[in-house]
Amino acid sequence: MNPMEFTIPEEDKLPFTDYYKKYIAPKCQSYELERLSAVAKQTKRRKVSQPLTYLGMAIFFASFAFCFYALAILDDGGLFFTGLVAAIFVMVCVAIINIWANGEASKLRDNIFRDIYPIVIGYFGKSFELNPSQLPELDTYKSYGILPDYDRSHFDDSFKGTYKDVPFVLREVVLEESDGYKDNKKQYKTIFDGILVEFSIPKRFSGTTVISQDKGFFANRLTDFMSKLSRVKLEDVAFEQHFEVYSSDQVEARYLLNTAAMERFLSLAQFYRAGLEASFNDQKLLIKLSSKHNYFEPQLDISKPLSFRGDIEQLFKELTEIFSFIDALNLDAKTGL
């Protein structure tokens, strides 16, 4: 397809078209015969796997009904165990059948994505990388003062790059806290699901300044910071209604959050409507946003001719969000914010 038809920023259409034709289109074409072969096998095998899957699911539910009947009506543990084993065996068979039918196409899809996606990313520059190695542990971000107390956590995808000489790292993170026990197994509930975006900015500041939206919630999280952070009262009424600011350096906080900076944070908070919070610490700005969007998730559909359109458009959209933070907050400036 014509790259000019991609839904990407207008200023990128011409240069990206040249890049696409030179680097991405030839790769897509080189995989086309493999794709056609894999899809043909998948289609042929699904004619067998789909009816067997439906049959297997019917047997699975019948086995579970038999388990209930054996235990609740007949009070026969032996028959219950037999029904349970049958249900598990059927599900294993269904899984094996579907792996046989779809495995080759899925493997090829993953290989194509791993091969071509880095080339797509390469359009933005050598510093851009999906899931880079040697990123800091989550505990590193505790000193920023914007994470809630949590008992368990995990990162999903991450992405790093540099825009206007401002290095950034975006990381999907889920934070959970203990929620009692069920059947002697510890339960957890999600208290944060979203992204952390870390910007390394060319500003000279030495303290910690935290911007939060929720006064009561934030106060509960300041246990480790009360000794060095104090409330900063700012003159912008609209900003004060939306955010609370705490800092270890009152003068520096006012320098960072001048009138223009406060307007930018307000604008971003209203745009994202996702509990935006931020912290300036150790020559970095960390922004936290709640988000259900799965960043950098492959969109490649191997059943269609390869164009990488979905992944390209999603990548531009997601990176444009990050670039907008740098532009809106004027992070590339050497002074001010």
N, C-alpha and C positions, 0 to 999 in steps of 0.2 A: 504494500500500500504506500501511498504518498505520505512521507513524514509530515508534510505541511498540514495534513488533516488531523494530526495529533492535537489534543486539547492541552497545550502547554503555553507558557507565557509568550506573547507575540514577539518579544525581542529575541527569543531563543529559536524561533521557527526556522529562520534561514540558516544560522550556523549549525543547528542540530540536524537539519536536513542533510547538509554536507557530511557531517560526522556519521550520521546513520547510514548513508549510502556507501561510505568508505569503510566503516568498521563493523556495523551491526548487520546490515542486509546480507553481505556475503556469508556471515556465520549462520544466519537463519536459512539461507539457501543450501548450505552444506549439510544441514541436518534434515532437509525436507524428505529425502528418500527414506531415511531411518524412521522419521515420524510417520510417514505413510504406511510403512511396513508394520510398525508397532500398533498403530491404530487399527489396521486391517486384522491383525491377530487378536487384538482386544475385542473388536466387534464380533469376530467369529466365536471367540471363547465365551463371550457374554450370552450368546444364544444357548449355551449349556449352563453357565453359572447362574443366570437369573432365575430360571425355573427351579433349579436345585436350591437356590437361596430361599425362594418362597416356600418350597416344600420343607426345607430345613427349619424355617421359622415356625411353620405350622406344627411340625413335630416338637419343636422346642416348647411352644406354649402348651401343647397337649401333654408333654412330659411334666411340666410344672403343675398343670391341673391334676395329673395323676398323683404327683407328690402330695398335693393338698388333700386329695381324696384318701390316699393311703394313711396319712398322718391324722387328719381330722375325723375321718369317718371310720376307717378300718383300724386305726391305732396300730399300724404295722410299720415298725421302723425299718425292717428289711426292704419292703416294697418302696418306702420313701427313698431309701438310699439308692435303690435300683433306678427309680425315676430321675433322681438328681444326677446320677452318673450318665444316664441317657441324654439328659438335657445338655450337660457339659460337653459330652462327646459330639452331639449334633452341632453345637456352636463352634467347636474346634474345626469340624469338617467344613462348615460354612465359611469360616475364616480362611482355611486352606484353599478352598475353591475360588474365593474372590482374589486371593493373592496370585493364584495361577492365572486367573483371567486378566487382572489389571496390573500385576507386578511389573511386567516388562515395560509397559507404557509409563507407569509411575516412575520407574528407575530412569528411563530416558528423559522424562520431564525434569527430574531433579538434576540430571547431568547437564541438560541444556541450560537450565537456570544457572547452575554453578559456573558454566563456561561463559555465557553471554552477559549475565547481570553485571559482573565486574567491568565489562566493556562499556555497558550503558553508564555505569557510575563514572567511568573514566572521562566522560564528557565534561564533568564538573571540575576535574583536576586530580592530580596524583595524591592529594591528601585525603580524598574521600574513600571510605572503606566501610563495608558492612561487616558487623560482628568482629571488630578488631580484637586482637589478643592483648593481654596485660592491662586490662582496665582495672581501676581500683575497686576494692570491695565496698559493699554498701555502708559498712561502719565508717568509712572515710567521710561520708556525707553527714554523719551525726553532728559534727561540729558546726554545720551550717544552721542548725536550729529550726528547720522547717519540716522535719520528718516526725510523724506521730510515733509514740511508743509502740513497738511491735514485738511479736514473739517469733515470727517466722517470715522469711522473705525470699523472693527469687527474681532474677532478671530474665527478661526475654530477649528480643532483638536489641541490638545497639548499632549506632552509626556515628562515624566521626568524619569531620571535614574542616575546611577553612574557607570562610567567606569574608571578603574585604579585610584580610589579614587577621581575622578573629577566629581562632580555632574553637571548635565546639564538639561536644559529644552528647548525643541523644540516647537515652536508655529507657526501655520499657521496664517497669518495676511493679511488683505486687507485694503489698505488706499485709500481714495477717496477725491477729491476736488470738490468744487462747479463748475458747468458748465452751469450756467444760468437757465432759466425757459422755460418750454414747457407746453402749455395749463394750465398756472398758477400753475404748479407743479415744484418744484425745482429739477434740474437735477444734477447728479454727474458723474464724470469719474474716472476710476481707475488709480492711479499714482504708486501704488506698489501692487504686488500680489506675495507673496512668504513666506519665513520663517525667523523667528528670532531664533537664537540658543544662549542661555545664558549659559556660563560655569563659575562655581565658581572655581577659580584657586588658588593654594597655592603660590602665588607670593606676595611679599611685595611691593606695590606701592600705592601712595597716590593721584596722579594727574589723569588727563584725557588725553588719547592719542587716536586720531581718525585717521583711515586709510581710505582714499576715493579714488575712481577711476576718478571721473569727477571734474575737477577744477572749471569750471564755475558753474555747478550745486551745487557743495559743497559750494562754496563761498556764494551763495544765501541762504544757510541754516544755515550759521554761525552767524546769527544776535544775538542770545542769548549767543554766546560763544566767540565773538571777544575780549571781555574784558579780558578773561583769557587764550585763546588759541593762540599760535603763530605758524607760519610755521616752520617746522623742515626740514632742508636740510640734506639729507643723501648721502653717498658716492656711493651707488650702483646705477649705471646709469640705468640699466634695471628696477629696482624697482621704481626709480624716474620717468621713462617714463610711468609707469603703474599706480602708486599711488601718492597721496599727503598725507602728514602727518601733523597734527596739534596737539599741546600738550600744557598743562599748565606747563610742566616740561621738558625742553630740555634734561637734563641729563637722566631723567628716560625714556624718549622716546627712546633714543639711547641704553639704557640698555635693554629695551624690544625688540627693533628692531635691534638686532645684525645681523651679516651677515647671520647666519644660519636661523634666523627667517624670514628675508626678502626673502630668497630663498624659504622657505616653503609657505609664503603668495603668492608669484608669482606662484608657482607650483599649489596651490589650485585655484587661479584665472584663470589660463589657463585651468585647468581641468573642472571647473564648467561653465566658460564662462557666468556668470550670474550676473555681476555687484557686485561682492563680496565687501563688506565694513565691517569694524570692528572698535570696540571701546573698549579700556581698561578703566574701570571706577569702582571705589568702589569694588575692589578685584574681579571683574568679567571681562570676555571677552564676548562681544556681537557681533555676526556675522550676517549680513543681506545678504540674497540671494534671487534674483528673481527666482521664480519657478512656473510652471503651474502644477506640479505634486501634486496630492491630497494625502497627507500623511495619512497613517493608515486608509484608506478607506476599509471597509469590502469587501473581495473577495469571500466569501462563496457562493457557488452555491448549493442550496438545492435540485435541480433536480438530482444531482449526489450523489453517496455514500459519506458519510462524511469522509474527510481526513484532512481538513483545510490546504491543500497544498498551495493554493494561498495566504492565509493570513500569513502562516509561512514564505514562501519565500519572500513576500513583507516586512515583519517585519525585517527579517535578512538583506535585502538589505538596508532598510531605516536606521536601527541602525548602520550598517556598515559604512554608510556615516558619521554619527555623530562620531563614534569611530575613523574614519580616521582623523577628525579634531584634536582630542586629541592626536593621534599618530603623525600626521604630524607636529603639532605645539609644541609637547613635553610639553603639558600643565600639566602633572603630576609631572614634575621636580620641586623641591623646589626653585631653582634659575635659572636665565636665562630664555630663551624661545626656 
